[in-house]
Amino acid sequence: MATVTVSETLKTLAKDLNKDYPRSPRETLGGYVIAGRTLDKCRAVLNGSQGEYHFNCPLDRLFLDFSGIDADEFKAYVATGASDEEVGEWIKSHAKQQERIEVVRWNNQQRYSTIKELKDQLQLFMEDYIAEVVPAGKVVYHWFDVYDIEEKRI
């Protein structure tokens, strides 16, 4: 990928993920779950404030692959300093065209999937990750719970 120039506006929008958490994967942006979280991590990576978080990780890939959005194009647009609303509109205009019900079904599948319904690679990852980040006594009902428990939203 070509060098990306980061705007000053992006620097004001980027969260410091050393001190804060990205959005819950449940939150939507441009009509897609995971997208807002992907945006938060992308901004932080561009700003150098990503902490332990990664952009274009397997979770981000679920959104990017389903929507047909290229990670490098997304990153280049985010680097312009586009607002959440502008990124949401960009997602809508750059995502592969699908019936709204297909996106809603996908969103609900992501929101309400249990660990046992994930692909094998994600189940293997989650097996160790849950043991590491979910406190004893906390129950994981859906796989997004893992992130929301770890990041103290539930």
C-alpha positions, 0 to 999 in steps of 0.5 A, a space after each residue: 500500500 502507498 504511504 497514507 498521510 494522516 490529517 490533523 483532524 484524524 488525530 483529534 478523532 482517534 481514541 487512545 486505546 492505551 487508556 480507552 476501549 474501542 466501541 462494542 462490536 455490537 454498535 453499528 456504523 454504516 448499517 454494520 455491526 463491528 464497523 464502528 469498532 473497526 473504525 476506532 482501531 483504524 484511527 488509533 493505528 493511524 495515530 499510533 495510539 492503538 495499544 494492544 489493538 490491531 486493525 484488520 484483525 480477524 474480527 475486522 475481517 468479518 466486517 470487511 469481507 462481508 461488506 466487500 470493503 478493502 482494508 487499505 481503501 478503508 484506512 486511506 479514507 479514515 486517514 483523511 479525518 472523516 467523521 463517524 457520519 462520513 465514514 458511515 456514508 462511505 461504507 454504504 457507498 463502497 460496500 457490495 450491494 446487498 439487500 438490506 435483509 442480508 445485512 440485517 441477518 448477518 448483523 444478527 448472526 454476529 450479535 447472537 452467535 455462540 462460541 460453538 457456532 464460530 468457525 474452528 479457528 475462532 473457537 480455538 482463539 476464543 478458548 484461550 482468550 476467554 480464559 485470559 480475559 473473562 473473570 471467573 463467574 462471568 458468563 459468556 452467552 454470545 461471542 460479542 460478550 467476551 469483548 464487552 466483558 473484557 472492556 467492562 461494558 457488561 
